[in-house]
Amino acid sequence: MRALFSSLHRRTVAPSLRSKYPRRFAYFALGLGTGYVVDEQYNASAVVRNLRTLWTCAAITLDYKLNFTPEKSDEIPQLHERVAERVFNLLTSNGGLYIKIGQAIGANAAVLPEPMQVKFASLFDDAPQIPYSVVRKVFEKELGRPPSGPGGIFEIFEEKAVASASIAQVHKAKLWPRPGDTEEKWVAVKVQKPAVAKQTEWDLGAFRIVMWMFENWAFDLPAYFVVDFVSDHLRRELDFIREANNANRTASYIESEPRLKGKVYIPKVYSEYSTKRVLTAEWIEGVRLSDRRAIRRLMGERDSDTPQISAPIVVASRPLESPYNNSVNLVNSSSSTLPLNISKPLKGGVHAIMKTMVELFSAQMFDWGWVHCDPHPGNVIIRPNPSHPSLPQLVLIDHGLYVEVPEDFRKEWVALWRGMLEGDFKKVDAVTSNWGMGMPDLVASLTLMRPVILRRGRPIKKRAGDEPQKEPKQLTQYEKSVIMKQRLKGFLKDTDRMPKVLIFLTRNMRMVQGNNQSFGSPVNRVKITGLWASESLVHSSNATWRERLKEYWHHLVFRFVLLTLDLAFWRSKLVAWVKEKILRKNQGGGFEEELERNMREFAKGSLGIDVGANVFTG
């Protein structure tokens, strides 16, 4: 009887089980598919992006835990390669704010393993365009009217964008004529992609989790301390009203600075056609700094692969094709516009352009305390000065990312520059110690982007009977990594006290250095910046006459100290001239390239870091 019951039970239960599990799997798959579609359609794939992020970071953490060991020392370079590939694929797959986060991390890529340096250097912000139908919806939501057509905001609105990045894209448009207008007014219209607003907080939340995982689980290095500061500034960059205010504020500073007035221009913003997600500004005709060949032609200079110009030239406005395109630019040049006709080259050469650029960003750091943090060559346009057509004018665009430099920090920042260039250990150590940072030599070297050995007083004499120094043993990859980690911890001793503004200031200076280097170092960037730093205290409006007199004396002494830097700069120029004219060799980046080469050697000796070529060029 029992056997018969068991047989009947198997016959009735088994089919039920066979049908139950497929049904559950089907429901599960249906639920996943529905969730995926809902997330994609209504949440801009934010959940899927975060799951991808957490999965990738968990894989990286596990890989390091299992393979970063003394026994697998020889495999550590391959480990770094795998991690670099995973991080790069994650950032480019997710796009949007992930690109900006990657660029913020990449600003300090010099302290990362070499494979990471290479990958972050190739992290550019470029993305497919959103269709015009989506752009139209953004306009109707933000401004209550379509871009063009009956009742449109603009007389002409080009439906195809002239540039597109992960966060926004730019269209060219023409304003409706107004009474009294004598010429057409073309504008650049920057439109934020709708998905960005939905993804932002999800992305920043994932960024927070990832940096915590990397600090506490994977690398055991300070990383989390930058999260709040970077996140706050990335949020600000998504507010186009704030960007418009940034542009207007910078324009007012330039107008009040006699040394820059007329040499630098900020495109006019049309606030009546701008909102938090739409920004309209003056269209600028000119040549982007990223187009080095066209810049040299414009200035009448010979490039290594460009013949010297003897006939009148025509420099056409061109779309941004530079690999430096890591943000959508507010003003764009397009091949669809009329060419910029130049009858003869502008005066001053590339030297005039770069001198103005270095002075502009020095004024921002030391005088205004208001710093544009994205001065890559795609964000700089050169055109003839409307008031003096024979001279160049630098047009600065894309004002989304700025940092404000507090007054107390500015004074310390100036003191640091003076101490660094004077080679004075006590002055540099006093500032860096207050900032919770050790290794003053390294701080000075990373700031100036050139090796600095600070004076510490009299050297210790070798005593009789001291043993001769032994040959250093060959370290394994694991031992090198451990030593590098210890030195980095000694460098960032107290991250709570470290001024977070340094993250963006160093990024700014590296980009300015890279711009100068790309043209063969026509100006002594370090000297110009140092002089501007020192003069900022002399001209300070908050100082008493006694303080100014004291600072003026210090400034005169400082100028004599800088003579040695001038000698090194002109020696480099002489070597470059000999190589080009006599040995027929192209010197490339000149003085900046020499500094970069020395800096790579210094970084390897001080931190044990193998720094890749061009990592210091911004």
C-alpha positions as CSV (number, residue, x, y, z in Angstrom):
1,M,0.0,0.0,0.0
2,R,2.9,2.4,0.9
3,A,4.6,1.5,-2.3
4,L,1.5,2.3,-4.3
5,F,1.0,5.6,-2.5
6,S,4.7,6.6,-3.2
7,S,4.3,5.7,-6.8
8,L,1.2,7.8,-7.1
9,H,2.8,10.7,-5.3
10,R,5.8,10.7,-7.6
11,R,3.5,10.7,-10.6
12,T,1.5,13.7,-9.4
13,V,4.4,15.8,-7.8
14,A,7.1,15.4,-10.5
15,P,5.1,17.0,-13.3
16,S,4.2,19.8,-10.9
17,L,7.8,20.5,-10.0
18,R,8.8,20.3,-13.7
19,S,6.2,23.0,-14.5
20,K,6.8,25.1,-11.4
21,Y,10.5,25.9,-11.9
22,P,10.2,27.0,-15.5
23,R,7.3,29.2,-14.6
24,R,9.4,30.8,-11.8
25,F,12.3,31.3,-14.2
26,A,10.0,32.8,-16.7
27,Y,8.5,35.2,-14.1
28,F,12.0,36.1,-13.0
29,A,13.2,36.7,-16.5
30,L,10.0,38.7,-17.3
31,G,10.6,40.8,-14.1
32,L,14.2,41.5,-15.0
33,G,13.3,42.4,-18.6
34,T,10.5,44.7,-17.4
35,G,12.8,46.3,-14.8
36,Y,15.5,46.8,-17.5
37,V,13.0,48.5,-19.9
38,V,11.5,50.7,-17.2
39,D,15.0,51.7,-16.0
40,E,16.1,52.5,-19.6
41,Q,13.0,54.4,-20.6
42,Y,12.2,56.3,-17.3
43,N,15.4,56.3,-15.3
44,A,18.1,56.8,-18.1
45,S,19.5,53.3,-17.3
46,A,20.8,54.6,-13.9
47,V,20.2,51.3,-12.1
48,V,21.9,49.2,-14.8
49,R,24.9,51.7,-14.8
50,N,25.3,51.4,-11.1
51,L,25.1,47.6,-11.1
52,R,27.8,47.6,-13.9
53,T,29.9,49.9,-11.7
54,L,29.6,47.8,-8.5
55,W,30.3,44.6,-10.4
56,T,33.4,46.1,-12.1
57,C,34.7,47.5,-8.8
58,A,34.1,44.2,-7.0
59,A,36.0,42.4,-9.7
60,I,38.9,44.9,-9.3
61,T,38.9,44.6,-5.5
62,L,38.9,40.8,-5.7
63,D,41.6,40.7,-8.3
64,Y,43.9,42.8,-6.1
65,K,43.2,40.8,-3.0
66,L,44.0,37.6,-4.7
67,N,46.9,38.6,-6.9
68,F,48.7,41.6,-5.3
69,T,51.0,39.3,-3.2
70,P,54.7,38.8,-2.8
71,E,54.4,35.3,-4.4
72,K,52.8,36.8,-7.6
73,S,55.2,39.8,-7.8
74,D,56.1,39.2,-11.5
75,E,52.4,39.3,-12.5
76,I,51.7,42.7,-10.9
77,P,52.2,44.6,-14.2
78,Q,49.6,42.4,-15.9
79,L,47.3,43.0,-12.8
80,H,47.6,46.8,-13.4
81,E,46.8,46.3,-17.1
82,R,43.6,44.3,-16.3
83,V,42.5,46.9,-13.8
84,A,43.2,49.8,-16.2
85,E,41.2,48.1,-18.9
86,R,38.2,47.4,-16.6
87,V,38.1,51.0,-15.3
88,F,38.4,52.5,-18.8
89,N,35.6,50.2,-20.2
90,L,33.4,51.1,-17.2
91,L,33.8,54.9,-17.7
92,T,33.3,54.8,-21.5
93,S,30.4,52.4,-21.3
94,N,28.5,54.4,-18.7
95,G,29.5,57.8,-20.2
96,G,27.8,60.9,-18.9
97,L,29.1,62.1,-15.6
98,Y,31.4,59.1,-15.4
99,I,33.6,60.8,-18.0
100,K,33.8,63.9,-15.8
101,I,34.6,61.8,-12.7
102,G,37.3,59.9,-14.7
103,Q,38.8,63.2,-15.7
104,A,38.8,64.5,-12.1
105,I,40.6,61.3,-11.0
106,G,42.9,61.5,-14.1
107,A,44.0,65.0,-13.0
108,N,46.3,63.2,-10.6
109,A,47.1,60.3,-12.9
110,A,50.9,60.7,-12.2
111,V,50.5,58.8,-8.9
112,L,48.7,55.8,-10.6
113,P,50.3,52.8,-12.2
114,E,51.5,53.4,-15.7
115,P,48.7,51.5,-17.5
116,M,46.2,53.7,-15.7
117,Q,48.1,56.8,-16.7
118,V,47.8,55.7,-20.4
119,K,44.1,54.9,-20.2
120,F,43.1,58.1,-18.3
121,A,45.1,60.1,-20.9
122,S,42.9,58.8,-23.6
123,L,39.6,59.5,-21.8
124,F,37.9,62.0,-24.0
125,D,34.4,63.3,-23.7
126,D,32.6,62.5,-27.0
127,A,29.2,61.1,-27.5
128,P,26.5,60.6,-30.1
129,Q,24.0,63.4,-30.6
130,I,20.5,63.2,-29.2
131,P,17.9,63.7,-32.0
132,Y,16.3,67.1,-32.7
133,S,13.0,65.8,-31.4
134,V,14.5,65.5,-27.9
135,V,16.2,68.9,-28.2
136,R,12.8,70.4,-29.1
137,K,11.2,68.9,-26.0
138,V,14.0,70.3,-23.8
139,F,13.3,73.8,-25.3
140,E,9.6,73.5,-24.8
141,K,10.1,72.4,-21.2
142,E,12.8,75.0,-20.3
143,L,11.7,78.0,-22.4
144,G,8.1,77.2,-23.3
145,R,8.7,77.5,-27.1
146,P,10.4,75.4,-29.8
147,P,13.9,76.4,-31.0
148,S,12.7,77.6,-34.4
149,G,9.7,77.6,-36.7
150,P,6.4,79.4,-36.1
151,G,6.7,81.0,-32.6
152,G,10.3,79.7,-32.3
153,I,12.9,81.3,-30.1
154,F,15.4,81.7,-33.0
155,E,15.0,82.7,-36.6
156,I,17.3,79.8,-37.6
157,F,18.3,76.8,-35.5
158,E,20.6,74.2,-37.1
159,E,19.1,70.8,-36.1
160,K,22.4,69.0,-36.4
161,A,24.7,69.8,-33.5
162,V,28.2,71.1,-34.2
163,A,29.6,69.3,-31.2
164,S,28.3,66.6,-28.8
165,A,29.7,65.3,-25.5
166,S,28.3,63.1,-22.8
167,I,26.6,65.9,-20.9
168,A,25.4,68.4,-23.6
169,Q,25.6,69.3,-27.2
170,V,26.0,72.6,-29.1
171,H,23.8,73.9,-31.9
172,K,24.4,77.0,-34.1
173,A,21.4,79.5,-34.3
174,K,20.5,82.9,-35.5
175,L,18.7,85.5,-33.4
176,W,15.6,87.3,-34.7
177,P,16.6,90.7,-35.9
178,R,15.7,93.6,-33.6
179,P,15.0,97.3,-34.5
180,G,18.4,99.0,-35.0
181,D,20.4,95.8,-35.8
182,T,22.8,96.4,-38.6
183,E,24.2,92.8,-38.8
184,E,23.1,89.2,-38.2
185,K,23.7,87.8,-34.7
186,W,24.6,84.2,-34.6
187,V,24.8,82.3,-31.3
188,A,26.0,79.0,-29.9
189,V,23.2,77.1,-28.0
190,K,24.3,74.5,-25.5
191,V,21.6,72.0,-24.7
192,Q,21.9,69.6,-21.8
193,K,20.9,66.0,-22.5
194,P,17.8,64.9,-20.5
195,A,19.3,61.7,-19.3
196,V,22.0,63.5,-17.3
197,A,19.7,65.0,-14.8
198,K,18.2,61.6,-14.0
199,Q,21.6,59.9,-13.7
200,T,23.5,62.5,-11.7
201,E,22.7,61.5,-8.1
202,W,22.9,57.8,-9.0
203,D,26.4,58.3,-10.5
204,L,27.7,60.4,-7.7
205,G,26.4,57.8,-5.2
206,A,28.2,55.1,-7.1
207,F,31.4,57.3,-7.1
208,R,31.2,57.6,-3.3
209,I,30.9,53.8,-2.9
210,V,33.7,53.1,-5.3
211,M,36.1,55.5,-3.7
212,W,35.3,54.0,-0.3
213,M,35.9,50.5,-1.6
214,F,39.2,51.5,-3.2
215,E,40.5,53.2,0.0
216,N,39.4,50.5,2.4
217,W,39.3,47.2,0.5
218,A,41.5,47.4,-2.6
219,F,44.4,49.9,-2.5
220,D,44.7,51.1,1.1
221,L,45.4,54.6,-0.1
222,P,43.7,58.0,0.6
223,A,41.0,58.4,-2.0
224,Y,37.6,59.0,-0.3
225,F,38.6,62.5,1.0
226,V,38.0,64.1,-2.5
227,V,34.5,62.7,-2.9
228,D,32.4,65.6,-1.4
229,F,34.5,68.3,-3.1
230,V,34.6,66.8,-6.5
231,S,30.9,65.8,-6.4
232,D,29.8,69.3,-5.4
233,H,31.7,70.9,-8.3
234,L,30.4,68.3,-10.8
235,R,26.8,69.2,-9.7
236,R,27.6,72.9,-10.3
237,E,28.9,72.2,-13.8
238,L,25.4,70.9,-14.7
239,D,23.7,74.2,-13.8
240,F,23.9,76.4,-16.9
241,I,22.6,79.4,-15.0
242,R,25.6,79.1,-12.8
243,E,27.8,78.7,-15.9
244,A,26.4,82.0,-17.3
245,N,27.1,83.8,-14.0
246,N,30.7,82.3,-14.1
247,A,31.3,83.7,-17.6
248,N,29.9,87.2,-16.6
249,R,32.0,87.3,-13.4
250,T,35.2,86.3,-15.3
251,A,34.5,89.0,-18.0
252,S,34.2,91.7,-15.2
253,Y,37.5,90.6,-13.7
254,I,39.2,90.9,-17.2
255,E,37.7,94.3,-17.8
256,S,39.2,95.6,-14.5
257,E,42.7,94.2,-15.2
258,P,44.7,96.6,-17.4
259,R,47.3,93.9,-18.2
260,L,44.6,91.6,-19.7
261,K,41.9,94.0,-20.9
262,G,41.5,93.6,-24.7
263,K,43.9,90.7,-24.9
264,V,41.3,88.2,-23.5
265,Y,37.6,88.0,-24.3
266,I,34.6,86.2,-22.8
267,P,31.7,85.6,-25.2
268,K,28.5,87.5,-24.3
269,V,25.8,85.3,-22.7
270,Y,22.1,85.9,-23.7
271,S,20.4,85.4,-20.4
272,E,16.9,85.8,-21.9
273,Y,17.5,82.6,-23.9
274,S,19.3,80.7,-21.1
275,T,18.0,78.4,-18.3
276,K,19.4,75.7,-16.1
277,R,19.6,73.3,-19.0
278,V,19.9,75.6,-22.1
279,L,22.7,78.2,-22.5
280,T,22.9,80.7,-25.3
281,A,26.0,82.8,-26.0
282,E,27.7,84.7,-28.7
283,W,29.2,82.7,-31.6
284,I,32.9,83.3,-32.1
285,E,34.8,83.0,-35.4
286,G,38.4,82.0,-34.9
287,V,41.0,79.2,-34.7
288,R,41.1,76.8,-31.8
289,L,44.3,76.4,-29.9
290,S,44.1,72.7,-30.5
291,D,44.7,73.3,-34.2
292,R,48.4,74.0,-33.9
293,R,49.1,74.2,-37.6
294,A,46.3,76.8,-38.2
295,I,47.5,78.8,-35.1
296,R,51.0,78.9,-36.5
297,R,49.7,80.0,-39.9
298,L,47.6,82.6,-38.2
299,M,50.6,84.0,-36.4
300,G,52.9,83.7,-39.4
301,E,55.2,81.1,-37.9
302,R,56.6,77.9,-39.4
303,D,55.6,74.6,-38.0
304,S,57.8,71.5,-38.3
305,D,55.5,70.2,-41.1
306,T,54.1,73.5,-42.3
307,P,55.9,75.7,-44.8
308,Q,56.7,79.4,-43.9
309,I,53.9,81.7,-45.1
310,S,54.7,84.5,-47.6
311,A,51.4,85.0,-49.2
312,P,48.1,86.3,-47.7
313,I,46.4,83.5,-45.8
314,V,42.8,82.5,-45.2
315,V,42.1,80.8,-41.9
316,A,38.8,79.0,-41.9
317,S,36.8,78.4,-38.8
318,R,36.8,74.7,-38.1
319,P,34.8,72.3,-35.9
320,L,36.5,70.9,-32.9
321,E,38.4,67.8,-33.9
322,S,40.9,67.8,-31.1
323,P,41.5,64.8,-28.8
324,Y,41.3,67.4,-26.0
325,N,37.5,67.6,-26.5
326,N,36.7,66.6,-22.9
327,S,33.7,68.8,-22.7
328,V,31.1,70.5,-24.9
329,N,32.3,73.9,-25.8
330,L,30.0,76.9,-25.4
331,V,31.3,78.5,-28.6
332,N,32.2,76.6,-31.7
333,S,33.7,77.2,-35.0
334,S,32.1,75.4,-37.9
335,S,33.0,74.7,-41.5
336,S,29.5,75.8,-42.4
337,T,30.4,79.4,-41.5
338,L,32.1,82.0,-43.6
339,P,35.9,81.7,-43.4
340,L,37.9,84.2,-41.3
341,N,39.8,86.2,-43.9
342,I,43.2,87.4,-42.8
343,S,45.3,89.5,-45.1
344,K,48.5,89.0,-43.2
345,P,49.7,87.1,-40.1
346,L,49.0,88.6,-36.7
347,K,51.8,90.2,-34.7
348,G,53.5,88.8,-31.7
349,G,53.8,85.2,-32.8
350,V,52.8,82.2,-30.6
351,H,54.8,83.8,-27.8
352,A,52.1,86.5,-27.5
353,I,49.3,84.0,-27.2
354,M,51.0,81.8,-24.6
355,K,52.2,84.8,-22.6
356,T,48.6,86.0,-22.4
357,M,47.3,82.5,-21.5
358,V,49.8,82.1,-18.6
359,E,49.1,85.6,-17.3
360,L,45.4,85.0,-17.5
361,F,45.5,81.9,-15.4
362,S,48.1,83.4,-13.0
363,A,45.7,86.3,-12.4
364,Q,42.9,83.9,-11.7
365,M,44.9,82.0,-9.1
366,F,46.7,84.8,-7.3
367,D,44.7,88.0,-7.8
368,W,41.0,87.0,-8.4
369,G,40.8,83.8,-6.5
370,W,38.5,82.6,-9.2
371,V,39.9,79.8,-11.4
372,H,38.7,78.3,-14.7
373,C,39.5,74.6,-14.3
374,D,39.2,73.3,-17.8
375,P,41.7,75.3,-20.0
376,H,42.3,72.5,-22.5
377,P,43.2,73.8,-26.0
378,G,39.7,73.1,-27.3
379,N,38.3,75.7,-24.9
380,V,40.6,78.5,-26.2
381,I,39.9,80.3,-29.5
382,I,42.3,82.8,-31.1
383,R,41.0,85.5,-33.3
384,P,42.1,89.0,-34.5
385,N,41.5,91.6,-31.8
386,P,38.4,93.5,-33.0
387,S,39.9,96.8,-31.6
388,H,43.4,96.1,-33.0
389,P,43.0,93.7,-35.9
390,S,46.8,93.2,-36.3
391,L,47.0,91.6,-32.8
392,P,45.7,88.3,-31.5
393,Q,42.9,88.0,-28.9
394,L,42.4,85.0,-26.7
395,V,38.8,83.9,-26.3
396,L,38.1,81.7,-23.3
397,I,35.0,79.5,-23.4
398,D,33.2,76.7,-21.4
399,H,32.8,78.3,-18.0
400,G,31.0,75.4,-16.3
401,L,33.8,74.4,-13.9
402,Y,35.4,77.0,-11.6
403,V,36.8,76.9,-8.1
404,E,36.9,79.8,-5.7
405,V,40.2,80.2,-3.9
406,P,39.8,81.5,-0.3
407,E,41.9,84.6,0.7
408,D,43.9,82.8,3.4
409,F,44.8,80.0,1.0
410,R,45.9,82.5,-1.6
411,K,48.4,84.0,0.7
412,E,49.8,80.6,1.6
413,W,49.7,79.7,-2.1
414,V,51.9,82.7,-2.9
415,A,54.2,81.9,0.0
416,L,54.6,78.4,-1.4
417,W,55.5,79.6,-4.8
418,R,58.1,82.0,-3.5
419,G,59.6,79.3,-1.3
420,M,59.6,76.8,-4.1
421,L,61.4,79.0,-6.6
422,E,63.8,80.2,-4.0
423,G,64.5,76.6,-3.0
424,D,63.8,77.4,0.6
425,F,62.8,74.3,2.6
426,K,61.6,76.2,5.7
427,K,59.1,78.3,3.7
428,V,57.7,75.4,1.8
429,D,57.6,73.1,4.8
430,A,55.7,75.7,6.8
431,V,53.0,75.8,4.2
432,T,52.8,72.1,3.4
433,S,52.8,71.1,7.1
434,N,49.9,73.4,7.7
435,W,48.1,71.6,4.8
436,G,48.7,68.2,6.3
437,M,51.2,67.2,3.6
438,G,54.7,65.7,4.0
439,M,57.6,65.5,1.6
440,P,58.0,69.3,0.7
441,D,60.4,68.5,-2.1
442,L,57.7,66.4,-3.8
443,V,55.0,69.0,-3.2
444,A,57.2,71.7,-4.8
445,S,58.1,69.4,-7.8
446,L,54.5,68.4,-8.5
447,T,53.3,72.0,-8.3
448,L,56.0,73.5,-10.5
449,M,56.1,70.4,-12.7
450,R,59.9,70.4,-12.5
451,P,62.3,68.7,-10.0
452,V,62.9,70.8,-6.9
453,I,65.5,70.0,-4.2
454,L,65.0,72.4,-1.3
455,R,67.8,73.8,0.8
456,R,67.8,72.4,4.3
457,G,70.9,74.2,5.7
458,R,74.3,72.7,5.8
459,P,74.8,69.2,4.5
460,I,75.8,66.5,6.9
461,K,79.5,65.7,6.5
462,K,80.6,62.2,6.2
463,R,82.4,61.0,9.3
464,A,85.5,58.9,9.4
465,G,84.8,55.3,9.8
466,D,81.4,55.4,8.1
467,E,80.7,52.3,6.1
468,P,80.6,52.8,2.3
469,Q,77.1,52.9,1.0
470,K,75.9,49.5,-0.3
471,E,74.6,49.0,-3.8
472,P,70.8,49.0,-3.6
473,K,69.3,45.6,-4.2
474,Q,67.0,44.9,-7.1
475,L,63.4,45.3,-5.8
476,T,60.5,43.1,-6.9
477,Q,57.4,44.6,-8.4
478,Y,55.6,43.9,-5.2
479,E,58.3,45.6,-3.1
480,K,58.2,48.6,-5.4
481,S,54.5,48.9,-5.1
482,V,54.6,48.7,-1.3
483,I,57.3,51.4,-1.0
484,M,55.3,53.6,-3.4
485,K,52.2,53.2,-1.2
486,Q,54.2,54.1,1.9
487,R,55.6,57.2,0.3
488,L,52.2,58.3,-0.9
489,K,50.9,58.0,2.6
490,G,53.8,60.0,3.8
491,F,52.9,62.6,1.2
492,L,49.2,62.9,2.1
493,K,49.6,62.7,5.9
494,D,46.4,64.4,7.0
495,T,43.8,64.6,4.2
496,D,41.3,66.5,6.4
497,R,43.6,69.5,6.4
498,M,44.6,69.3,2.8
499,P,43.0,72.2,0.8
500,K,40.8,70.4,-1.7
501,V,41.1,73.3,-4.1
502,L,44.6,72.0,-5.0
503,I,42.9,69.1,-6.9
504,F,41.6,71.5,-9.5
505,L,44.5,74.0,-9.3
506,T,47.1,71.4,-10.2
507,R,44.8,70.2,-13.1
508,N,44.6,73.8,-14.4
509,M,48.4,74.2,-14.3
510,R,49.1,70.9,-16.0
511,M,46.8,71.9,-18.9
512,V,48.5,75.3,-19.2
513,Q,51.8,73.6,-19.2
514,G,50.6,71.2,-21.9
515,N,49.4,74.1,-24.1
516,N,52.8,75.8,-23.8
517,Q,54.7,72.6,-24.4
518,S,52.6,71.8,-27.6
519,F,54.0,74.9,-29.2
520,G,57.6,74.3,-28.3
521,S,57.6,76.3,-25.0
522,P,57.6,79.8,-26.4
523,V,57.4,81.3,-22.9
524,N,58.9,80.7,-19.5
525,R,55.7,79.6,-17.8
526,V,57.2,79.0,-14.4
527,K,58.8,82.4,-14.2
528,I,55.7,84.3,-15.4
529,T,53.5,82.4,-12.9
530,G,56.1,83.0,-10.1
531,L,56.3,86.7,-10.8
532,W,52.5,87.1,-10.9
533,A,52.3,85.3,-7.6
534,S,54.8,87.6,-6.0
535,E,53.3,90.8,-7.5
536,S,49.9,89.8,-6.2
537,L,50.9,90.6,-2.6
538,V,52.5,93.9,-3.7
539,H,49.2,95.0,-5.4
540,S,46.9,93.6,-2.7
541,S,44.2,96.2,-1.9
542,N,43.8,94.7,1.6
543,A,47.4,95.4,2.7
544,T,48.6,98.5,4.6
545,W,51.3,100.7,3.0
546,R,53.9,99.2,5.4
547,E,52.9,95.6,4.3
548,R,53.1,96.7,0.7
549,L,56.5,98.2,1.1
550,K,57.7,95.0,2.8
551,E,56.2,92.9,0.0
552,Y,57.7,95.1,-2.6
553,W,61.2,94.6,-1.1
554,H,60.6,90.8,-1.1
555,H,59.5,91.0,-4.7
556,L,62.7,92.7,-5.8
557,V,64.8,90.1,-4.1
558,F,62.6,87.4,-5.6
559,R,63.2,88.8,-9.1
560,F,66.9,88.4,-8.7
561,V,66.4,84.8,-7.6
562,L,64.5,84.1,-10.8
563,L,67.5,85.0,-12.9
564,T,68.7,81.4,-12.6
565,L,65.4,80.2,-14.0
566,D,65.8,82.6,-16.9
567,L,69.3,81.2,-17.6
568,A,68.0,77.7,-17.7
569,F,65.1,78.7,-20.1
570,W,67.4,80.5,-22.5
571,R,70.0,77.7,-22.4
572,S,67.1,75.4,-23.5
573,K,66.2,77.8,-26.3
574,L,69.8,77.8,-27.5
575,V,70.0,74.0,-27.5
576,A,66.7,73.8,-29.4
577,W,68.0,76.4,-32.0
578,V,71.2,74.4,-32.5
579,K,69.4,71.2,-32.9
580,E,66.9,72.7,-35.4
581,K,69.2,74.9,-37.4
582,I,72.5,73.0,-37.3
583,L,71.7,69.4,-36.5
584,R,68.3,69.5,-38.3
585,K,66.5,67.8,-35.5
586,N,63.0,68.9,-34.2
587,Q,63.2,69.8,-30.5
588,G,59.5,69.3,-29.9
589,G,58.2,70.7,-26.6
590,G,61.4,72.6,-25.7
591,F,61.9,73.8,-22.2
592,E,58.6,72.2,-21.0
593,E,59.6,68.9,-22.5
594,E,62.9,69.0,-20.7
595,L,61.2,69.7,-17.4
596,E,58.7,66.9,-18.0
597,R,61.6,64.4,-18.7
598,N,63.4,65.5,-15.5
599,M,60.1,65.3,-13.6
600,R,59.6,61.7,-14.7
601,E,63.0,60.8,-13.4
602,F,62.4,62.6,-10.2
603,A,59.0,60.9,-9.7
604,K,60.7,57.5,-10.2
605,G,63.4,58.3,-7.7
606,S,61.2,59.9,-5.1
607,L,58.1,57.7,-5.2
608,G,59.2,54.8,-7.3
609,I,56.5,55.7,-9.9
610,D,57.1,55.0,-13.5
611,V,55.5,58.0,-15.1
612,G,54.5,57.7,-18.7
613,A,55.4,60.3,-21.3
614,N,53.1,63.3,-21.5
615,V,51.3,62.5,-18.3
616,F,52.3,65.9,-16.9
617,T,51.1,67.8,-20.0
618,G,47.4,68.1,-18.9
